[in-house]
């Protein structure tokens, strides 16, 4: 049966528990894998490029399938797709943990991405379906906070598991956690939400969408090579044709009218894309800076970088509650402005920069991201009808995944232009610092544009 937002506190607590645990699970694994990468590379004899696909395979699959699975959830049931996603993610984690070779392992990562797409594309939609609008920002803040808690705990747990039991346990740990989520869904989360039940699914549009998005992400990843440029040109040429096709479909996978006729939805998603594009590579750049320039060990560098997600986790519920009481556009724009200020300060990093200043700036960016993310999510989910919750949730998650890959692509492109294929060594430390400075300035400019998009969305309420 279909269920509207309810005052059933037991159901609300169960939905919050299930979605929060799943929001903790996937980023925890993603950040834990970063610590385990050297051990994975040694066991499977992976080169640097192949090792990079350990993360990219997951992100690619998740981004390509998020919107189709979000639409499928609106038609067949959000709880059903969430449940199947948890099963796929847990099974793929088991396969990755038992993988005999690199190709099998990377295939398991692709399957994990598909399962993650089902979870990301429905979790926020389930929360929005259960909680009334006046409490929505608070619960979305808790959900976002769980994501950042996973990012914070990941390096510590990943290092602990890899050191004592081996890298395979980073994946095997997901199996009992997935079973716990499934048990809670099966025993306590009884209703179903399918506000588009009976409508046809756009298979042709889904395949075209996944193909265009995959071509775009691969093309950007392969820059500045000719192959990357050709792939990007192909994606750019195909996208208008895809929009034209979808605009003529009675039940499209990509609902262009949501973007054309809904300023809040369009600009909130654009602000999310810009924010993730500008901030995701901070950890990557600072990890290299702390280890190469400051001479910190990987464990010490990881402890320093934890400062940002810890602040995110602590302040996201508060930011969500603020967006329930005040205009989300203002709260989110303030958060984006704080992120921009932090990025500008990072562009001034020098070899002699103090650790206290670095920690303070990481906390500033963490506070800015917390103030932006929860209110922005609240604005997006409040800008659509109930029947579009799955698509809206999946669109936001797609913006996050694409933004993360764009952020890494920008940093990699700048390194390619300044350092080239050479390894980072004392002889080219000045070039590394220059690359890092340029990257942070590009991210600062992006974030300033993001403040404009955030303000331009108009009043949410």
N, C-alpha and C positions, 0 to 999 in steps of 0.2 A: 504494500500500500504506500501511497505518497503521504508525507507528513510535513505539515507546516512548522514554522518556528514554534517552540513549545515552552511552557513553564515547568515541565517535568525536570526537576533538578537532578534526579538520578540519571536520566538520559543525557542531560547536558554534561554531567561529570564524566560519564562513560565516553562520550564523544570527544571531550577535551583530553581525557587520558589517552585514548587510542591515537588521536591525531598528533598529540604532543610527543608520544613515544616514537611514532614513526618519523616525526620531524627531527627528533634527536638522533635516531638510528642512522639515517643516510648521511648527514654531514659528519657524524662521528667517524663513520667508516672512511669517508673521503679524506678527511684530514689525517686519520691514522695511517692510511696507505702511503702518504708522503714520507713518513718515517720509515716505512717498510720497503720503499722502492729499491734501495741499494741491495738488500737481501734478495728481493725478487729478481733483480737484474743478474745477480751472481748465480742463482740457481738455474735460471732459464737462459743464461748467456745472452742477455738482451743488450743491444747497443743503445746509445743515447736516444736515437730517433724512435726505435721500437719501444723503449721504456716510456717515452712521452705518450704513447698511445694507451698506456694503462689508465691514465686519467681521461684522455681525449675520447676513447671509445665509449666510455660511460656518458660523458657530456653530450656527445653527438647523438647517441641513441635516445637519451632522455629528451633532448630538445626537439628532435625530429618527430617524436611520438606524443608529446605532451598535448598538443591541441586536438589531434584525432581522438585520443583517449578521453580528454575532457568532454568532447561532444558526445562520445559513446556513453559516458557516464550520465549525461543529461537524459539520454534516450533509454538506456537499459537499467540504470540505477547506480547512484554514486557509491553506495556501500558495496555493491557487487564488484564494481571495477576496482575499488580500493582493496577489497579482499583478494581478488585475483592478483593485483599488483604486489601485495604482501607475499603471496605464495610464490610468485615468479621471482621476486627479489631474494627471498630466503633460499629458494632452490638454486638460483644462480650463485648465491654466496657459498652454498655447499659445494657446487661444481668448481668454483674458483679456488676454494680451499683444498680441493682434492685434485686440482689440475695436474696432468702428467707432463705438459709441455706448454710453450708460449702460445701457439695458435689456439689451443683449447682454452687457455686462461683468458686470452683476449676475447674469444667468443663468449665466455661466461660474463665478462665485463659488459659486452653489448647487451646480453640478456638482463643483467642487473640494471642497465640504463632503461630498458623497456619497463621493467618492474617499477623502477623509481618514477618513471613518467606517469604510471597509473596511480601511484601514491601521491605525488606532487599535484597531479591534475584534479584530485578529488578531496584531499584532506581539508583544505581551506573551504571548499564548497560545502562539505559536510558541516563544519563549524558554523558557517554562515546560514545554513539551512536550519540548524537547531537553536541557535541563540538569537534573541530579539535584537533589533538594531541598537538599542540603548546600551547593550552590554557587549556588542560585537568588537569594538576596538580593544577592550580589555582582554578578551579571549584570544584575539588575533595577536596581541602583544605577547601573551604567554606562549603561543605557538611559535612566533618569531624568536622569542627568547630561548626556546628549546633548541632551535636550529643553531643559535650562537653558542649555547652550552655544549652541543655536540662538537662544534668546531674547536671549542676550548679544551674539551676533554680528550679529543682525538689524538693529538701528538703524544700526550702522556700515556694513554692506554695503548696506543700503537707501539710506542717504544717499550713499554712493559711487556706486552705480549710477544713482540718480536725478540726481545732479549732473552726471555725465559722459556718460551714455548715455540718460537718460530713465527714467520710472517703469515703462515696459513691460518693461524688462529685469529688474525684480524678479520678474516672472512667468516670463519666458522662461528665466531661469537654472534654473528647476525642471525644464525639459525634459531637458537633458543629465544632470542628477543623477538624474532618474527613470529614464532609460535605463541608467545605471550600476547602479542597484538591480535593474532587470529582468535585466540581463546576469548579475549575480551569482546571482540566483534561478534563472535558466534553466540556467546552467553548473554551479553548485556545490551548490544546495539541492535535492537529488534526492528525499528522502522526502516523503510527504504525511501529514497528521494529520487524521483525520476519525472521531472516536470515536463519533459518533452517525449514522454512515452508514446510509442506508435509512429513517430516521425521517422522517415527514411534516413539512413546514414549515407553520407556523401563519400563513397569509396574512391571515385576518380579524383575528387578534390583532395582527399587525404593523401593519396599517393603523390599527387603533384606537389602538395604542400611540403611533404617530407623530402621529396627530391630537391626542390628549390632551396629549402633551408639547409639541407646537407651540402649542396653545392656551394652555397654562400659561406658556410662555416669552414669547409675544407679549403676553399679558395683563399680565405683570409689567413688560415693557418699556414698555407704554403707560400705566402708572400715572403720576399719580393721576387720569387721565381716566376718564369713565364707561365708555368702550369697553374700557379695560383691566380695570376692575372686573368688567364683565359677562363678559369672556373668562375671567378667573380663576374666577368663580363657575361658569361652564360646565365648565371643566376639573375643578374640585373635585367637581362633581356627577357627572361622567362617570367619574372615577377608580374609585370603589367598584364601579360597574357593570362596568368593565373587569377589575378584580380578580376579581369573581364569575365572569365569563365565562372567564377564564384558569384559575381553580381547577377548572373543570369540563372543561377540555381535557386530553386524554391527552398531548399534546406541546405545551405552551404556549410562547409566545415569552418571556413573563415568568414565570419559575418561582418562584411565591410561596413554595413550600416551602423554597427556598434562604434566604429571609428569615425565615420563621416558625421553621424548625427548625435554623438555623445562626446562632448568636449572633455568632460571630467574623465571618462574612461580612456580616451585616446591620449590625453596629455599626462595622465597618471602613469600609464604604461610606458610612455616615452620617457618620463622622468625616471622610472625604475630601470629601464634599459641603460640610460646615461649613467645613473648612479652606480650600477654594477660594473659598467665598462670603465668607470673612473676609479673604482676602489678595490676591485678584486685582486689586482696585481700588487697591491701594497705589500702583502706578506711575502710574495715571491721576491720582490726587489729588496726589501729589508732583510730577508734571510741571507741573500747573497752579500749585502753590505755588511751585516753583522759578522758573518763568518770570514769573508775575504778581507775587508778593510779593517774591522775592529779586532779580528782574530779570535772571535768567540767560538766555543765548541757548538756542535749542532744542538745539544741538549740545552745549553745556556741561551742560544739564539731562540729556540722554541719557547723557553720560559718568558723571554722578553716579548715575543709576539703574542703571547696569550693575553696580554693586557687589553688589546682591542676587543676580541670577542667576549671577554669577561664583562667589560663595560656594556657591550651590546646586550648580553644576556640579562644583566641587572636592570637596565633602564628601558628595555623594550616593553614590558608590561605597563610601566608608568606612562610611556609615550602613547601606548594604545588607549589607556584610560583618559589621557589628556585629549585624544582625538574624539572621545565620546562626549566630552564636555565643551570643547572648543573646535573651531573650524579646522579640520584636518589639513587643509591647504596651507595654513599658516605654520602649523607645527612641523609639517613635512618640509616646507621651504626653509625654515630655520635650520633643520637638521642637515639639509643639503648644503646650506651656506657654511655650516661648521665643518663639513667634510671638505669643502673647497679651501677653507682656511688651513686645515691640516695638510692638504696636498701641497699648497704653496709653501708652507713651512718645511715640508720634507724636501722640496727642491733645493733648499739651502744646506742640506747635509754636507758635512766635510769630514775628513778623516779624524779630526780632533773633536767632533761634536760629542757632547756629554750624553751618558746613558739616561740621566734624569730627564733631559729634554726630549729624547726619543720616546721614553715611556709616557711622558705627559702628552706628547703629540698623538701617540697611538690611542690614548684614552680620549683625547678630543675627537678624533675621527670615529672612535667607537660610540661616543655619545651622539655625534651627528648622525651616524647611521641608524642608531636606535630611534632617534627622534623622527627620522625620515621613514623608515621601513614600515612600522606598524600603522601609523596614520595613512600612509600611501596605500597600503593594502586595504585598510578600512574604506578609503575613498573609492577604490576600484570596485570592491564588492558591493558597496552601497549605491553604485551608479548603474547597476543592471537589474533586470527583473529576476525573480526566483528561477525561472526556467532557463536562465543563462548563467547560473552560478558555476556550473562545470566548465564552460567555455571561458568565463572570466578568470577563474582560478588557474586554468591551464595556460591562458594567455600571459598572466603575470609570471608564472613559473618559467614559461618560454623566454620572457624578457630577461629573467635572472640567468638562465643557462647561456643564452646568446651573449648577454653582457659579460659574463665570466670569460667566455672564449674570446670575445673581442678585447677585453682587458689584457689577457695573456698575449693575444696576437699583436697588440700595439707595443707592448714591452719587448716582445721577441723581434718585431720589425725594427725597432729603434736599435736594439743590440746588433742586428744584422747590418744596419747602415753604418754604425760607428766602429764596431769591433770585428764584424765579419765572422768567419768560421773559427777564428782562434779561440783557444781556451782562455778563461779569465786567469791571469797570472800577474805577478808584481809589475812586469814590464808594461802591461796595458791597464793598470789600475786607474790612471788618469782618464783613459777613454771609458772605462766602466763607470766612473763617477759622472762623467759628462753624459753618458747614455741614461743613467738613472735620473739625472737632473732634467734632461729633456723629457723623459717619460712622465715625471711628476708634473712638469709644466703642461704637457698635453692633457693629462688627467685633470689638472686644475681648470684648464679652459673648458673641458667637457663638463665639469661639475658646475661651472658658472652658467653654461647653457642649460644645465639641468634645473638650476634655480628658476630660470625664466619659464621653462616648461611647467614646473611645479606651480608657480604663481598664476600662469596663464590658463590653468584648468578651470578657473572660475570657482564660485562658491559651491561647496558640496551640500550644505544644508542652509 
